[in-house]
Amino acid sequence: LAGASAGVVARLVCHPIDTIRSQVAVQTSATRAPIVSALTRTLQAEGVAGLYRGIGIAAVGSAPALALYFTTYEVAKERLRKVPGLSGETSFIADFGAGVVAET
């Protein structure tokens, strides 16, 4: 549940940035406006709601994905730290390995 909540909060913070980045990316190089211009144009045309267009589907996708990621990370970290030589001062290796496992 905590991983899903973290995913939704992260999406709420990052979605406006992704929206502007996408708008800038689809413009041709001849008409590409700076990021500030794209932000200003979006706010004038649609208001703050324009920055959050599509947030629903993004949250629906990121919440379960991050819940699964964090769960896998914690389980892998716990199990890897039980391996001889991967605890104490070398626990960072177990943590790194858990991150690799969670990403795949």
Secondary structure as GFF3:
##gff-version 3
##sequence-region A 1 104
A	DSSP	alpha_helix	2	26	.	.	.	ID=ss1
A	DSSP	alpha_helix	35	46	.	.	.	ID=ss2
A	DSSP	alpha_helix	48	51	.	.	.	ID=ss3
A	DSSP	alpha_helix	55	80	.	.	.	ID=ss4
A	DSSP	three_ten_helix	88	90	.	.	.	ID=ss5
A	DSSP	alpha_helix	91	103	.	.	.	ID=ss6
###
